[in-house]
C-alpha cells in the first residue's frame, strides 16, 4: 500500500503544481496539498496517519472531501467527456475534487477496515 500512497501523494502534488496560474490557485493548492501531505505521511510514516491525531485528521479530511465532492459536483450533462471538461472549468474542478476524495478514501480504507 505504501507504493499506492506514494502515487497518490505524487498525483496530488502534480495537481498542486498546475494551480500556479489559477485566479483562485491558493484555495486549490490547499485543497490538493492537504491530501498530498496525508498520502506522503501514509507512504513514509504510516503510524502517524493511522493513529491518534493523524487518524482523526484523516477522517475529518475524508468527511470534508465527500462534502466538497457534493458541493463541486458538475451540473452539466456529460461532464466526464473531454469535450465538456476541456471547456468548462467547473467540470474540471468537480472532477479534481472527485479524484482527491477517491485518494483520501483509499488512504482511509485500511484503517477503517481494521478491527480493534
Secondary structure by P-SEA (a helix, b strand, c coil): caaaaaaaaaaaaaaaaacccccaaaaaaaaaaaaaaaaaaaaccaaaaaccaaaaaaaaaaaaaaaaaaaacccccccccaaaaaccaaaaaaaaaaaaaaaaaaaacccccccc
